[in-house]
């Protein structure tokens, strides 16, 4: 496998890895497992690279991406495949692979299909799982002294991030220093970049802890992610 591997944003925490092609048909993937995928179509499509910049992908390219689930009300509902034989697609430009189950009727969808070629493994030939690369802090509300303002909406694209971005700008103008935290979603750096550009001193999200998405995470895991961020 000498072809250049284009690394997606979802694999930013992965430092060193080796390739294991023999496990493709023997291992049932889990959310967070890192794989090497061949792009089966998708000319002029793109993924975000490990620095958050656009990286174009073409048919035949190899990409390093992560298995994950997604529930985006305006786009797709997708899950980690039960086997490598399932029709795997790129379900997020941040580099998440899964099987599309349902789709919003108004979503203009042009799927990028992937073929799992290998897994990324460590020196002990264990499959790298991004959710295991960072240790989470246990939720402990008495340790949280920061003032928190929540931006909550009923669905995606309801204005949550825009509200947070403009609030950060207003607070900055008033002399305050603000940080923005995106707790839930699927890995993609558009929201954190918008809020940072609008005035937040620091932005972060769940993907900095190795989670390709938060869909189907338990309440306890979400609280631990919150505490850690």
Secondary structure, DSSP 8 states (H G I E B T S, - for coil): --S-EEEBGGGTT--S-EEESTTTTT----TTBEEEEEESS-TTEEEEBTTS-EEEE-TT-EEEEEE--EE-TTSEEEE--SSTTS-EEEEETTTEEEEEEEE-TT------EEEEEEEEE-TTS-B-BGGGSS------GGG--S-------SSTTSSHHHHHHHHHHHHHHTT---EEEE-SSBS-SHHHHHHHHHT-SEEEEGGGGT-SB-TT--HHHHHHHHHH-
